[in-house]
Amino acid sequence: MLYIHQFPDWTRFRFDSPKVLQALGQTRLEEGKLIGIMQICGLKDIEAKLLAEDIVANYAIDGYTLDPTNTLAEVELKSKGSQNFIKNYLGAIQNASQPLTEERLFNWHSAMGQNKVLKFREVPSEVQTTIDATAPDSAPKTLHFVGPNPERLQSEMENFLSWFESANIDGVIKAAIAHFWFITIRPFADANGRLARAITAMQLARTENTTHCQYALNKQINIHKGEYFKILARTQAASGDLTEWILWFLQMMRDAVKDSEQLFTSEISRIQFRSAHANDTFSAREQQLIDEIMAGRLTQPFTAKEAAALFNASHDTALREIQSLMDKGILETNKKGGRSMRYRLKIASGSEN
């Protein structure tokens, strides 16, 4: 079997433009919505959560387990952290405008991989990946790939780095191609997947003109990593058509963007609520009740008994606070009456029925 890199001019990639451009338009639309939400809400501490999820998933895809709590703590420390592989991943995004050079790649690999020698691999690269069976009566499948010979690596990487810095192509499509291209060259003895995904994060930050992480793409790739490895394998065994890979990559981006939007749901609800009730005044207990509902700590619809437990007060006291908020048009009742009466905000997150 011939692999893609064994064809002449193998890097003259092609794809079905109408299909890819349609998917790209959908992706850009979703991305634009997210950016608009972030401009209203601000990233606050959500960015650290997204970055930690992305880094943990980057390693999980390759079969390595990172502690999510420790990773989040390191992300929050930024340049003061002790883990170079985390600092380098953050640097790929925060310093995305700086050129991607051999030296930068060697430093990243030194932090992410096992071999600390600052040079490309000098041995053949052969990888086997076992994919779990998707049907109950089917067996696991082993995918096989061999990278370019070591003597080709210097010229292959010079070509890649030159293209990465100079190619005039849509930035998201460029990220998808760069991901595939690097992981196919496999310039190092290990950590090529992790590095490919760091390069992807860097390119996406460039095209979005940001120094922030706005969604956890690796989290989605990890959720669908069986598909990820299979599509890569099929594309690496073809003659240069990247359509399937690019379409899948764009779908993972859209899934990541939608997942990120969910993190802002409660903040959007609070902004909408504050806007609708800017002229209203609330007692301390009323404000406490509203805050607990909007934070999701008091699940809607709720009972007077649950509100009483929140206040550490009597049932009658809770009912008075609830009635006051109903009079102000803040709360409404669920349909059932009596002691099973339940309440919810009139302006809520949209998830309660």
C-alpha positions as CSV (number, residue, x, y, z in Angstrom):
1,M,0.0,0.0,0.0
2,L,1.2,3.5,-0.9
3,Y,0.9,6.3,1.7
4,I,0.1,9.8,0.6
5,H,3.7,11.0,1.2
6,Q,4.9,8.5,-1.3
7,F,3.2,10.2,-4.2
8,P,5.1,12.9,-6.2
9,D,4.1,16.5,-5.1
10,W,2.1,14.9,-2.3
11,T,1.5,18.2,-0.6
12,R,-0.5,19.7,-3.4
13,F,-3.6,18.9,-1.5
14,R,-7.1,19.3,-3.0
15,F,-10.7,19.2,-1.7
16,D,-14.2,19.6,-2.9
17,S,-14.5,23.4,-2.7
18,P,-18.4,23.7,-2.8
19,K,-18.8,21.2,0.1
20,V,-16.0,22.6,2.2
21,L,-17.0,26.2,1.7
22,Q,-20.6,25.5,2.7
23,A,-19.4,23.8,5.9
24,L,-16.9,26.6,6.5
25,G,-19.7,29.2,6.2
26,Q,-21.7,27.3,8.9
27,T,-18.6,27.1,11.1
28,R,-17.8,30.8,10.8
29,L,-21.4,31.7,11.6
30,E,-21.3,29.6,14.8
31,E,-18.0,31.0,15.7
32,G,-19.2,34.6,15.1
33,K,-22.1,33.9,17.5
34,L,-19.7,32.7,20.2
35,I,-17.4,35.7,19.8
36,G,-20.4,38.0,20.1
37,I,-21.5,36.3,23.3
38,M,-17.9,36.5,24.7
39,Q,-17.8,40.2,23.9
40,I,-20.9,40.7,26.0
41,C,-20.1,38.3,28.9
42,G,-16.3,38.4,28.9
43,L,-14.1,35.3,29.3
44,K,-13.5,35.7,33.1
45,D,-12.5,32.3,34.6
46,I,-14.1,30.4,31.7
47,E,-11.0,30.6,29.6
48,A,-8.9,28.7,32.1
49,K,-11.5,26.0,32.2
50,L,-11.5,25.7,28.4
51,L,-7.7,25.7,28.2
52,A,-7.4,23.0,30.9
53,E,-10.0,20.8,29.1
54,D,-8.2,21.3,25.8
55,I,-4.8,20.3,27.3
56,V,-6.1,17.3,29.1
57,A,-7.9,16.1,26.0
58,N,-4.8,16.7,23.9
59,Y,-2.9,14.1,26.0
60,A,-5.9,11.8,26.4
61,I,-6.2,11.4,22.6
62,D,-2.7,9.9,22.7
63,G,-3.5,7.7,25.7
64,Y,-2.0,9.8,28.5
65,T,-4.0,10.9,31.5
66,L,-3.5,14.3,33.1
67,D,-5.1,15.3,36.4
68,P,-7.8,17.9,35.5
69,T,-7.5,19.8,38.8
70,N,-3.7,20.0,38.6
71,T,-3.8,21.1,35.0
72,L,-6.3,23.8,35.7
73,A,-4.1,25.1,38.6
74,E,-1.1,25.2,36.2
75,V,-3.1,27.0,33.6
76,E,-4.2,29.6,36.1
77,L,-0.5,30.2,37.1
78,K,0.3,30.8,33.4
79,S,4.1,31.7,33.0
80,K,4.6,31.1,36.7
81,G,3.6,27.4,36.4
82,S,6.1,24.6,36.7
83,Q,5.0,22.4,33.8
84,N,6.7,23.4,30.5
85,F,4.3,21.4,28.3
86,I,1.4,23.5,29.6
87,K,3.3,26.8,29.3
88,N,4.2,25.9,25.8
89,Y,0.7,25.1,24.8
90,L,-0.5,28.4,26.3
91,G,2.3,30.1,24.4
92,A,1.1,28.6,21.2
93,I,-2.1,30.5,21.6
94,Q,-1.0,33.6,23.4
95,N,2.0,34.2,21.1
96,A,0.3,32.9,18.0
97,S,1.4,35.9,15.9
98,Q,5.1,34.9,16.4
99,P,6.6,32.7,13.6
100,L,6.5,28.9,13.8
101,T,10.2,28.0,13.5
102,E,12.3,24.8,13.9
103,E,13.6,26.2,17.2
104,R,10.1,26.7,18.5
105,L,9.0,23.2,17.5
106,F,12.1,21.7,19.1
107,N,11.3,23.5,22.4
108,W,7.7,22.3,22.3
109,H,8.8,18.8,21.6
110,S,11.3,18.9,24.4
111,A,8.4,19.7,26.8
112,M,5.8,17.4,25.3
113,G,7.9,14.4,24.2
114,Q,10.3,12.0,25.8
115,N,13.4,12.7,23.6
116,K,15.1,15.9,24.7
117,V,17.5,16.0,21.7
118,L,16.7,19.1,19.7
119,K,16.6,17.5,16.2
120,F,14.2,15.5,14.0
121,R,13.9,11.8,14.3
122,E,16.7,9.7,12.8
123,V,14.8,6.4,12.7
124,P,11.7,5.2,10.8
125,S,8.3,6.2,12.2
126,E,5.8,3.4,12.2
127,V,2.6,3.7,14.2
128,Q,-0.2,1.3,14.9
129,T,-3.5,2.5,16.5
130,T,-6.1,0.1,17.7
131,I,-9.7,1.3,17.4
132,D,-12.4,-0.2,19.6
133,A,-15.1,-2.1,17.8
134,T,-18.2,0.0,17.0
135,A,-20.6,-3.0,16.7
136,P,-21.1,-5.7,19.4
137,D,-20.1,-8.5,17.0
138,S,-17.1,-6.8,15.4
139,A,-13.5,-7.0,16.5
140,P,-11.2,-4.0,17.2
141,K,-9.4,-2.6,14.2
142,T,-5.7,-1.8,14.0
143,L,-4.7,1.1,11.8
144,H,-1.2,1.2,10.4
145,F,0.9,4.1,9.1
146,V,4.5,4.7,8.2
147,G,5.9,8.2,8.0
148,P,8.4,9.6,5.5
149,N,12.0,8.3,5.8
150,P,14.3,10.3,8.1
151,E,16.5,11.6,5.3
152,R,13.4,13.5,3.9
153,L,12.5,15.2,7.1
154,Q,14.6,18.4,6.9
155,S,13.2,19.3,3.4
156,E,9.7,18.2,4.3
157,M,9.7,20.4,7.4
158,E,11.2,23.4,5.6
159,N,8.4,23.1,3.1
160,F,5.8,22.8,5.8
161,L,7.1,25.7,7.8
162,S,7.4,27.9,4.8
163,W,3.8,27.1,3.8
164,F,2.5,27.7,7.3
165,E,4.0,31.2,7.4
166,S,3.2,32.3,3.9
167,A,0.2,30.4,2.4
168,N,-2.7,32.7,1.5
169,I,-5.7,30.5,2.4
170,D,-8.6,30.7,4.8
171,G,-7.3,30.4,8.3
172,V,-9.6,27.6,9.5
173,I,-8.9,25.5,6.3
174,K,-5.3,26.2,6.9
175,A,-5.5,24.9,10.5
176,A,-7.1,21.7,9.2
177,I,-4.5,21.2,6.5
178,A,-1.6,22.0,8.9
179,H,-2.9,19.5,11.4
180,F,-3.0,16.7,8.8
181,W,0.3,17.7,7.1
182,F,2.3,17.8,10.3
183,I,0.9,14.5,11.7
184,T,1.6,12.9,8.4
185,I,5.3,14.0,8.3
186,R,5.7,12.8,11.9
187,P,9.1,14.6,12.3
188,F,9.7,13.4,15.8
189,A,10.0,10.0,17.5
190,D,7.0,10.7,19.7
191,A,4.4,13.4,20.6
192,N,3.6,14.2,16.9
193,G,-0.1,14.2,17.5
194,R,0.1,16.5,20.5
195,L,2.3,18.9,18.6
196,A,0.0,18.8,15.6
197,R,-2.9,19.8,17.8
198,A,-0.8,22.6,19.4
199,I,0.0,23.9,15.9
200,T,-3.7,23.8,15.1
201,A,-4.5,25.8,18.2
202,M,-1.9,28.4,17.2
203,Q,-3.3,28.7,13.7
204,L,-6.9,29.1,14.9
205,A,-5.8,31.8,17.3
206,R,-4.1,33.5,14.4
207,T,-7.1,33.4,12.1
208,E,-9.4,34.6,15.0
209,N,-6.9,37.3,15.8
210,T,-7.0,36.5,19.5
211,T,-4.7,35.5,22.3
212,H,-7.4,33.6,24.1
213,C,-8.8,30.1,24.0
214,Q,-12.5,30.4,23.0
215,Y,-13.4,26.7,22.7
216,A,-11.9,23.3,23.5
217,L,-11.5,21.6,20.1
218,N,-9.3,18.8,21.5
219,K,-12.2,17.8,23.8
220,Q,-14.4,17.1,20.8
221,I,-11.7,15.3,19.0
222,N,-11.1,13.1,22.1
223,I,-14.9,12.3,22.3
224,H,-14.7,11.2,18.7
225,K,-11.2,9.9,18.6
226,G,-12.1,6.6,16.9
227,E,-13.4,8.6,14.0
228,Y,-10.4,10.9,14.2
229,F,-7.9,8.1,13.8
230,K,-9.9,6.3,11.1
231,I,-10.4,9.5,8.9
232,L,-6.7,10.3,9.3
233,A,-5.8,6.8,8.3
234,R,-8.0,6.8,5.2
235,T,-6.7,10.2,4.1
236,Q,-3.1,9.2,4.7
237,A,-3.7,6.2,2.4
238,A,-5.2,8.3,-0.4
239,S,-3.6,10.5,-3.0
240,G,-4.2,14.0,-1.6
241,D,-8.0,14.6,-1.4
242,L,-8.5,16.1,2.1
243,T,-12.3,16.7,1.7
244,E,-13.4,14.1,4.3
245,W,-10.8,15.2,6.8
246,I,-11.6,19.0,6.4
247,L,-15.3,18.4,6.7
248,W,-14.9,16.3,9.8
249,F,-12.5,18.9,11.3
250,L,-15.1,21.7,10.7
251,Q,-17.8,19.6,12.4
252,M,-15.6,19.2,15.4
253,M,-15.1,23.0,15.5
254,R,-18.8,23.6,15.4
255,D,-19.4,21.0,18.2
256,A,-16.6,22.7,20.3
257,V,-18.1,26.2,19.7
258,K,-21.6,25.0,20.7
259,D,-20.2,23.3,23.8
260,S,-18.4,26.5,24.7
261,E,-21.6,28.5,24.3
262,Q,-23.2,26.4,27.0
263,L,-20.7,27.7,29.5
264,F,-22.2,31.2,29.0
265,T,-25.8,30.2,29.4
266,S,-26.2,31.3,33.0
267,E,-24.2,34.5,32.5
268,I,-26.5,35.4,29.5
269,S,-29.5,34.8,31.7
270,R,-28.1,37.1,34.4
271,I,-27.5,39.8,31.9
272,Q,-31.0,39.5,30.4
273,F,-32.5,39.5,33.9
274,R,-30.6,42.6,35.0
275,S,-31.6,44.4,31.9
276,A,-35.3,43.5,32.3
277,H,-35.3,44.5,36.0
278,A,-32.8,47.3,36.1
279,N,-35.3,49.6,37.9
280,D,-36.5,47.0,40.5
281,T,-35.2,46.8,44.0
282,F,-35.0,43.6,46.0
283,S,-34.7,42.6,49.7
284,A,-31.6,40.7,50.7
285,R,-33.5,37.4,50.8
286,E,-35.2,38.1,47.4
287,Q,-31.8,38.8,45.9
288,Q,-30.4,35.7,47.4
289,L,-33.2,33.6,46.0
290,I,-32.7,35.1,42.5
291,D,-28.9,34.6,42.7
292,E,-29.3,30.9,43.7
293,I,-31.7,30.2,40.9
294,M,-29.6,31.9,38.2
295,A,-26.4,30.1,39.5
296,G,-28.3,26.8,39.2
297,R,-27.9,26.0,42.8
298,L,-31.7,26.1,43.3
299,T,-33.2,24.0,40.6
300,Q,-36.3,25.2,38.8
301,P,-39.1,24.8,39.4
302,F,-38.7,24.8,43.2
303,T,-40.9,24.6,46.2
304,A,-41.4,26.9,49.1
305,K,-39.8,24.2,51.3
306,E,-36.7,24.3,49.2
307,A,-36.6,28.1,49.4
308,A,-37.1,27.9,53.2
309,A,-34.1,25.6,53.4
310,L,-32.0,28.1,51.4
311,F,-32.9,30.9,53.9
312,N,-32.8,28.6,56.9
313,A,-36.2,30.1,57.7
314,S,-39.8,29.0,58.2
315,H,-42.1,27.8,55.4
316,D,-44.3,30.9,55.9
317,T,-41.3,33.3,55.6
318,A,-40.2,31.6,52.4
319,L,-43.8,32.0,51.0
320,R,-43.8,35.7,51.8
321,E,-40.5,36.2,49.9
322,I,-41.9,34.2,47.0
323,Q,-45.2,36.1,47.0
324,S,-43.3,39.4,47.0
325,L,-41.3,38.3,43.9
326,M,-44.5,37.1,42.2
327,D,-46.0,40.6,42.8
328,K,-43.0,42.2,41.2
329,G,-43.4,39.9,38.1
330,I,-40.2,38.0,38.9
331,L,-41.5,34.6,39.7
332,E,-44.4,32.6,38.3
333,T,-46.1,29.4,39.5
334,N,-46.0,26.0,37.9
335,K,-49.5,24.6,37.1
336,K,-49.9,22.4,40.2
337,G,-51.3,24.0,43.3
338,G,-51.5,23.2,47.1
339,R,-48.4,22.2,49.0
340,S,-46.9,20.9,45.8
341,M,-46.9,24.4,44.2
342,R,-43.7,25.1,42.4
343,Y,-42.1,28.3,41.2
344,R,-39.6,29.6,38.6
345,L,-38.3,32.8,37.2
346,K,-40.2,34.3,34.4
347,I,-36.9,35.1,32.7
348,A,-34.9,31.9,33.0
349,S,-32.2,30.0,31.2
350,G,-34.7,28.2,29.0
351,S,-34.0,24.8,30.4
352,E,-36.8,24.5,32.9
353,N,-40.3,23.3,31.9
